[in-house]
């Protein structure tokens, strides 16, 4: 296992999710988290029994790898605060839209890797993409890959593809949850108890993803398997096609990509 000291600057939902998995899987030698939110710090310390601090520089000093988990609008403040404290630490940014070159420039050419994770790491099913900066080493890439793949699947990509990774992987859980909610409401309108309708929809989504991945099926192959001629699935698919449901999803992803790019300007 990795067994490096890992620090987190920022204690929001994504940071907490990453801390949770790293802590529970005993991936790190030690974990330290810093942030301004007293409530979040208290909850993290209580839940995971790790060191917490309001001093970002302390988090850097006590880490081999530092995850910067703040909003894109706040990242320059953090980078300028810690840039003179960084020695040999690897910096990992999860800020949407903020380019590697920008981070490297502010940090005076330190080792940086940029990651687009997603909240599903809470259950060990993260879908992530990452890109390495100019000064990152093979060991850095291997370490980050190990952390990310231990909590799901991660893909090393060119940086210009991280905006779409963020839109599909990062925003995707919310989009899929929106669809699951729609299935739940359809179930309730047709007589199912709400709890059963929700679990039926969520389990179907979970099983569909697993079936596609485990059996190496293309989505269109699974559609053909389920949609028998003159059956109920075919009739439902006709409605989806008539209302261009696929195009609506593509539009939602495209607007998320656009916003990610705007955040990097």
Residue pairs with C-beta under 8 A, 6 or more apart in sequence:
1 26
1 27
1 146
2 27
2 28
2 143
2 146
2 147
3 27
3 28
3 29
4 28
4 29
4 64
4 65
4 143
5 28
5 29
5 30
5 31
5 32
5 62
5 63
5 64
5 65
6 22
6 27
6 28
6 30
6 31
6 32
6 63
6 64
6 65
6 66
6 67
6 147
7 31
7 32
7 33
7 34
7 59
7 60
7 62
7 63
7 65
7 66
7 67
7 89
8 15
8 18
8 19
8 31
8 32
8 33
8 34
8 35
8 59
8 66
8 67
8 69
9 33
9 34
9 35
9 56
9 59
9 60
9 66
9 67
9 68
9 69
9 70
9 78
9 82
10 34
10 35
10 67
10 68
10 69
10 70
10 78
11 33
11 34
11 35
11 37
11 40
11 41
11 44
11 52
11 69
12 37
12 40
12 69
12 70
13 119
14 69
14 94
14 117
14 119
15 33
15 35
15 67
15 69
16 40
16 43
16 44
17 117
17 119
17 121
17 122
18 67
18 69
18 117
18 121
18 151
19 31
19 33
19 44
19 48
19 50
20 47
20 48
20 121
20 122
21 27
21 121
21 122
21 124
21 126
21 150
21 151
22 28
22 31
22 147
22 151
23 31
23 48
23 50
25 124
25 150
25 151
27 146
27 147
27 150
30 50
30 51
30 62
31 48
31 50
31 51
32 50
32 51
32 52
32 53
32 58
32 59
32 62
32 63
33 41
33 44
33 45
33 50
33 51
33 52
33 53
33 59
34 41
34 52
34 53
34 54
34 55
34 56
34 58
34 59
35 41
35 52
35 54
36 54
38 54
41 52
41 53
41 54
42 52
44 50
44 52
45 51
45 52
51 62
53 59
56 78
56 81
56 82
57 81
57 82
57 85
59 66
60 66
60 82
60 85
60 86
60 89
61 85
63 89
64 88
64 89
64 90
65 89
65 90
65 92
65 143
65 144
65 147
66 82
66 86
66 89
66 90
66 91
66 92
67 92
67 93
67 94
68 75
68 78
68 79
68 91
68 92
68 93
68 94
68 95
69 94
70 78
70 95
71 95
72 95
72 96
72 97
72 98
72 263
72 264
73 263
75 93
75 95
75 98
75 103
76 106
79 103
79 106
79 107
80 106
83 106
83 107
83 108
83 110
86 107
86 110
89 110
89 111
90 111
90 112
90 113
90 136
90 140
90 143
90 144
91 103
91 107
91 110
91 111
91 112
91 113
92 112
92 113
92 114
92 115
92 144
93 103
93 112
93 113
93 114
93 115
94 114
94 115
94 116
94 117
95 263
96 116
96 163
96 166
96 170
96 260
96 263
96 264
97 163
97 166
97 260
97 261
97 262
97 263
97 264
97 265
98 114
98 263
98 264
99 114
99 159
99 264
100 112
100 114
100 131
100 132
100 133
100 134
100 159
101 133
101 134
102 264
103 112
103 114
103 133
104 110
104 112
104 133
104 134
104 135
109 134
109 135
110 135
111 133
111 135
111 136
111 137
111 140
112 132
112 133
112 135
112 136
113 130
113 131
113 132
113 133
113 136
113 140
113 141
113 144
114 130
114 131
114 133
114 159
114 162
115 128
115 129
115 130
115 144
115 148
115 154
116 128
116 129
116 130
116 162
116 165
116 166
116 169
116 170
117 126
117 128
117 148
117 169
117 170
118 126
118 127
118 128
118 169
118 170
118 172
118 173
119 173
120 126
120 127
120 152
120 173
121 128
121 151
121 152
124 151
124 152
125 151
125 152
126 148
126 151
126 152
126 153
126 154
126 169
127 152
127 153
127 154
127 168
127 169
127 172
128 148
128 152
128 153
128 154
128 155
128 165
128 169
129 154
129 155
129 156
129 157
129 161
129 162
129 165
129 166
129 169
130 144
130 145
130 148
130 154
130 155
130 156
130 157
130 162
131 156
131 157
131 158
131 159
131 161
131 162
132 140
132 141
132 156
141 156
145 154
145 156
148 154
155 165
157 165
162 260
163 257
163 260
163 261
163 264
164 253
164 257
166 256
166 257
166 260
167 253
167 254
167 256
167 257
167 260
168 253
171 253
171 256
175 249
175 252
175 253
176 205
179 205
180 198
180 201
180 202
180 205
183 197
183 200
183 201
183 204
184 194
184 197
184 198
184 201
185 197
186 197
187 194
187 196
187 197
187 198
187 200
187 201
188 194
188 197
192 200
208 222
211 217
211 222
212 218
212 219
212 222
217 225
223 237
226 233
227 233
227 234
227 237
228 234
240 246
